[in-house]
Amino acid sequence: MTRTRLIALSALTALTVAACGSQGDSGHANGAAKVVTTTNVWGSVATAVAGGHADVKSLLTSDVDDPHSYEATPADAAAIADASLVVINGGGYDHWADDVLKNHKNVTTVDAYSLLPHNAPGEANEHVFYNMAVAKAVATKIADDLAATDSAHADTYRANAAEFGKKTDAIAATEHAIGQKHPGAAVVSTEPVAHYLLAAAGVVDSTPHGFAAAAEEGHDPAPADVAAVLDLINGHKVDALVVNKQTETAVTKQLQDAARKAALPIVEVTETLPAGQDFLTWQRQTAEALAHQLDSAAAPGR
């Protein structure tokens, strides 16, 4: 599901004008390819693959802002238009980049969402950075695209992507082990950000559909849906509460307060990299946090 929004015609015009005249092959300043990513999540992946042989710029780097509601600036539009390679999340997640790319169709683009395996578990979800198979595929695609324009470092790009893939495989194994240790585990989520992590771990997301849909659309959930979630928490019918701390609202605070009162473990997740972390560290630590909290929930006396 993607969030709805209205874009003023004047804003679109400003973005287009700002990027005009920069559609040529201008992505090789000082001999290095220019890679632009919509968020620092994909920027970290691109950096791991580039290995210092390309300039990587991430447009959204804050660990508190919500990428769904971000609006591109004229500088963002110019950076995208001037790039050798643009890496977007896709799936409507970074719609603001889609708007710019519509006017710059010649820019080589890696769309992470388009690399989602056809057999991915559950309903399609745009938070594909929590899917290790997608992250691995994005790294491979970045390596191939960089190699096509910089053959001198082609072997390095592909070797870096292969090493990155091995590490995502290790994280996927950690996720799978969670389900083996906690069969039948269930959580409730303030937003389906960690959908693919939970699916890989074999953890059931028991969040009522109405609550999840409202959260994904940026709306306040209906009182009945809030009451249903509170019942799951207060009745210890789930093992943990998963919270996207980048979209805190009065309702999410209410759920966290209820979880603390019920001594229910809380797992925090984010949509962009926490300060000082790279993609692999972030995903590994998030999986480990989920495992730890489920261990805590299963401890004797709980």
Sequence and secondary structure as in RCSB ss.txt:
>XXXX:A:sequence
MTRTRLIALSALTALTVAACGSQGDSGHANGAAKVVTTTNVWGSVATAVAGGHADVKSLLTSDVDDPHSYEATPA
DAAAIADASLVVINGGGYDHWADDVLKNHKNVTTVDAYSLLPHNAPGEANEHVFYNMAVAKAVATKIADDLAATD
SAHADTYRANAAEFGKKTDAIAATEHAIGQKHPGAAVVSTEPVAHYLLAAAGVVDSTPHGFAAAAEEGHDPAPAD
VAAVLDLINGHKVDALVVNKQTETAVTKQLQDAARKAALPIVEVTETLPAGQDFLTWQRQTAEALAHQLDSAAAP
GR
>XXXX:A:secstr
        HHHHHHHHHHHTT  SS   GGG EEEEEEEHHHHHHHHHHHTTSEEEEEEE  SSS GGG    HH
HHHHHHH SEEEE  TTTTHHHHHHHTT TTSEEEESGGG  TT SSS  S GGG HHHHHHHHHHHHHHHHHH 
GGGHHHHHHHHHHHHHHHHHHHHHHHHHHHHSTT EEEESSGGGHHHHHHHT EE   HHHHHHHHHT    HHH
HHHHHHHHHTT SSEEEEETTS  HHHHHHHHHHHHTT  EEEE SS  TT  HHHHHHHHHHHHHHHHHHHHST
T 
